[in-house]
Amino acid sequence: MVRTYREVANENLLRTAEDAMSRVIDHWGDLPPSMNDAVEQFRTQLEAAIDSVEFVKRALDREVPENDCRDGPP
């Protein structure tokens, strides 16, 4: 599957936000719907902020080479 740097960046940032919230409320297990809604709103705002800077948008729209597809930072 072809992925862009944008997708990788968004996935990593969202995973970080979700992990942080889950640690705070780990006794609940899954995040409650209101927090899932907040994560979705954060994702939308993050994408809008990224797209507002044209050179960043162009860089993130490039495809990630197959050998560079990782689940997270090294």
Secondary structure, 3 states (H helix, E strand, C coil): CCCEHHHHHHHHHHHHHHHHHHHHCHHHCCCCHHHHHHHHHHHHHHHHHHHCCHHHHHHHCCECCHHHCCCCCC
